[in-house]
Amino acid sequence: MNKTNTWLITLFAVVLICVCLIAYLNSQKQPSLLRPKPGIENLDYKALLLRPKPSIEDLEYKALDKLRGNAEFAANRDYADYEKFGSIIFCNTSFNSRIESANYSKQMELYISGKEADLSEWDTAIKNYANERSKCRDFNP
């Protein structure tokens, strides 16, 4: 074989490997078509394309999940500051963030279950957080 054929075969092999790598990485971003997403059972997964367009409900659910995660992070951070500094301000903001997180979880439950959603768990959690917030005191002024 001459040099030209060797270079062409090498170039073809490199391009083939790159195409396979890109296809593999793109397939990792998508959920498996064989395993349904949690909470969704009635969709026909065979009809889905390789890259389905997300619906407005999916985007709103993801936005609520992100807001809930941020509220939980803020609640944990503020409670750690309350334990460290002992100020009532950190305690109140921590419980306010927990109430906000529970409200987002409640809205997410409505997206998943629809009208059949049992929101009593979230309502009692919000009441409990409000009661605990009223018990906040300065312990290290």
Helices and strands as residue ranges (DSSP letters): H 3-29, G 45-47, H 56-85, H 88-113, G 114-116, H 120-133
